[in-house]
Amino acid sequence: MDFEFESPWPRAEEPGRAQHLFVNLSKHLFCKKDGTLGYQKTPLDPRISKKCIIRRCVLFDPESGLLYGEIDLGCREFDLVGFLSRAWAEKPGHLMRGFPIVLRVSQSAQKEDWFAEGARFLWQNTDILIDELPRGFAAGVHAVRQFDSSLDYLMAMMGKNGGFDIVLSGCAAISMHASAATRLLWETKWKQIEPPGEAYFEKVDSRYEPFGAWRQGPYAHILNDDWENDPQLHD
């Protein structure tokens, strides 16, 4: 009788085929007027709080467990295209790159003004399918918590030097720290994926004033620099 061995390990698939987007306001982090980050122990209520609450943005690949996250100012409109373009670009401090086949977004997020504008750009310039995020997606909730934990660890290390721009500059490294459990298993597969071509990024550049602002300032450290080994950001 033929016997087929079934490995206890999950069958290796390709990463990046479907990605899940999570965009939420932090319950505890806010940005002070001097640009530093503050922490409030009691949960922040965006309906009554006058503070600029930090927005957490996480793109999660459920196949590999890899996540890419950034912080943003909740007192300004979320730039969906800029965030996704950085997530899909090749980065020295992070493995995620390339367009997914499907982008899943929660039903509530799809009702936001920032989603309509960003989704229109993606429909016009990519072949990505946009679908609804399944409710109660436990792995995605865990990914957001992992990003929060890594962010809290970094802020504890930096203390009063934890300015918004500095922490934002290190988001690629923060995300990799949150994804460390799956990094070695999927590193080779992620590196085989091609990032979007320059024609796509030029279209993204043209959306901004000044031209290409989505990859300037602290975002330049995410896309071009090795943040973890940059002494200027750790003085």
C-alpha positions in Angstrom: 0.0 0.0 0.0 1.4 3.4 -1.0 2.0 5.8 1.9 2.2 9.5 1.4 4.1 11.4 4.1 2.4 14.6 5.1 4.7 17.2 6.7 3.6 18.9 9.9 5.0 22.2 8.4 2.8 24.4 6.3 3.4 24.0 2.5 5.6 26.9 1.3 3.6 29.3 -0.8 4.4 32.6 -2.4 4.4 35.7 -0.3 2.6 38.9 -1.2 -0.3 37.4 -3.1 -2.9 38.8 -0.7 -2.2 41.6 1.8 -4.4 43.0 4.6 -4.5 46.7 5.5 -5.2 47.9 9.0 -5.5 51.7 9.8 -6.5 52.7 13.3 -5.9 55.4 15.9 -3.7 54.5 18.8 -5.3 54.2 22.2 -2.4 55.7 24.0 0.1 57.5 21.7 -0.1 61.1 20.7 2.1 63.8 19.2 3.0 66.8 21.3 3.3 70.4 19.9 7.1 70.1 20.1 7.1 67.0 17.8 7.8 64.5 20.5 5.6 61.5 21.2 3.6 61.2 24.4 1.9 58.3 26.1 -1.3 58.5 28.0 -2.2 55.5 30.2 -5.9 55.9 30.0 -7.3 55.3 26.5 -7.5 58.3 24.3 -11.0 59.1 22.9 -10.8 60.8 19.5 -14.3 62.2 19.9 -13.3 64.4 22.8 -9.5 64.5 22.9 -7.8 67.7 21.6 -4.5 65.9 21.2 -3.1 64.8 17.9 -3.5 61.1 18.3 -1.1 58.8 16.5 -2.5 56.7 13.6 -1.1 53.2 13.2 -0.9 51.9 9.6 -0.1 48.2 9.1 0.1 46.2 5.9 0.1 42.5 6.7 1.0 39.5 4.5 -0.9 36.5 6.1 1.0 33.9 4.0 4.5 34.8 5.4 3.5 36.6 8.6 5.5 39.7 7.4 4.2 43.1 8.3 5.1 46.6 7.3 3.9 49.4 9.5 4.2 53.2 10.0 3.0 55.8 12.4 1.1 58.8 11.1 -0.5 61.9 12.6 -4.2 61.3 13.2 -4.9 65.0 12.9 -4.3 65.0 9.2 -5.8 62.9 6.4 -4.2 59.5 5.8 -2.1 59.2 2.6 -3.0 55.7 1.4 -1.0 55.8 -1.8 2.2 57.0 -0.2 2.0 54.4 2.6 1.3 51.5 0.2 4.0 52.7 -2.2 6.6 52.7 0.5 5.4 49.2 1.6 5.8 47.9 -2.0 9.1 49.6 -2.8 12.4 47.9 -2.2 13.8 48.9 1.2 17.2 48.2 2.8 15.7 47.6 6.2 12.6 45.5 5.2 11.8 42.5 3.1 8.3 43.5 1.8 8.2 44.6 -1.8 6.1 44.2 -4.9 2.4 44.5 -5.7 0.0 42.0 -4.2 -2.7 40.4 -6.3 -5.4 41.3 -3.8 -5.5 44.1 -1.2 -8.1 43.5 1.6 -9.4 46.5 3.5 -12.0 46.6 6.3 -15.5 47.7 5.5 -15.3 50.7 7.8 -12.0 51.9 6.2 -13.5 51.7 2.8 -16.1 54.4 3.9 -13.3 56.9 4.7 -12.6 59.8 2.3 -8.9 58.9 2.1 -9.8 55.4 0.8 -11.8 56.6 -2.1 -9.0 58.8 -3.5 -6.3 56.2 -2.9 -8.4 53.3 -4.3 -9.1 55.3 -7.5 -5.4 55.8 -8.1 -4.7 52.1 -7.6 -7.5 51.1 -10.0 -6.1 53.4 -12.6 -2.5 52.5 -12.3 -2.3 48.9 -11.1 -4.0 45.5 -11.6 -4.5 45.0 -7.9 -8.0 43.7 -6.8 -9.4 45.4 -3.8 -11.6 43.2 -1.5 -13.2 43.4 1.9 -11.1 42.3 4.9 -12.7 39.3 6.7 -14.2 40.1 10.1 -12.5 38.8 13.2 -9.2 38.2 11.4 -7.1 37.1 14.5 -3.8 36.9 12.7 -4.1 40.5 11.5 -5.1 41.7 15.0 -2.0 39.9 16.3 0.2 41.7 13.7 -1.0 45.1 14.8 -0.3 44.2 18.4 3.2 43.0 17.5 3.9 46.3 15.7 2.6 48.2 18.8 4.9 46.1 21.1 7.9 46.9 19.0 7.0 50.5 18.8 6.6 50.7 22.6 10.0 49.0 23.0 11.7 51.5 20.8 10.1 54.5 22.6 11.2 53.1 25.9 14.8 52.9 24.6 14.7 56.4 23.2 13.1 58.1 26.1 12.6 61.8 25.6 14.5 61.7 22.3 11.5 59.9 20.7 10.5 62.5 18.2 7.8 61.7 15.7 10.1 62.1 12.7 12.8 59.9 14.2 10.4 57.1 15.1 8.8 57.3 11.7 12.2 57.1 10.1 12.7 53.8 11.9 9.4 52.2 11.0 10.9 49.7 8.5 13.2 48.4 11.2 10.4 48.4 13.8 8.3 46.3 11.4 11.0 43.8 10.8 11.5 43.5 14.6 7.8 42.7 14.9 8.1 40.1 12.1 11.3 38.5 13.3 9.7 35.1 13.9 9.1 34.5 10.2 11.9 36.5 8.6 14.4 33.6 8.0 11.8 31.3 6.6 10.6 33.7 3.9 13.6 35.9 3.3 14.7 34.1 0.0 11.1 34.1 -1.4 10.6 37.8 -0.6 13.9 38.8 -2.3 12.8 37.0 -5.5 9.8 39.4 -5.8 10.3 42.4 -8.1 9.3 45.8 -6.8 7.0 48.1 -8.9 8.8 49.7 -11.9 9.9 53.3 -11.9 7.0 54.2 -14.2 4.6 53.5 -11.3 6.7 55.5 -8.8 6.8 58.5 -11.3 3.0 58.5 -11.3 3.1 58.5 -7.5 5.6 61.4 -7.5 3.4 63.5 -9.7 0.6 63.4 -7.1 2.5 65.5 -4.6 3.6 69.1 -4.1 6.5 69.2 -3.8 7.1 66.5 -6.4 7.9 63.1 -4.8 7.1 64.3 -1.2 6.0 60.7 -0.3 9.7 59.6 -0.4 11.3 62.7 1.2 12.1 63.8 4.7 11.8 60.9 7.2 10.5 58.7 4.5 13.9 58.9 2.7 15.4 57.0 5.6 12.8 54.2 5.2 13.5 53.8 1.5 17.2 54.6 1.2 19.1 54.3 4.5 20.1 51.6 7.0 18.3 53.2 9.9 19.4 50.7 12.5 23.1 51.6 11.8 22.7 55.3 11.4 24.4 57.0 14.3 22.8 60.4 13.6 19.4 58.9 14.6 20.6 57.4 17.9 22.5 60.1 19.6 
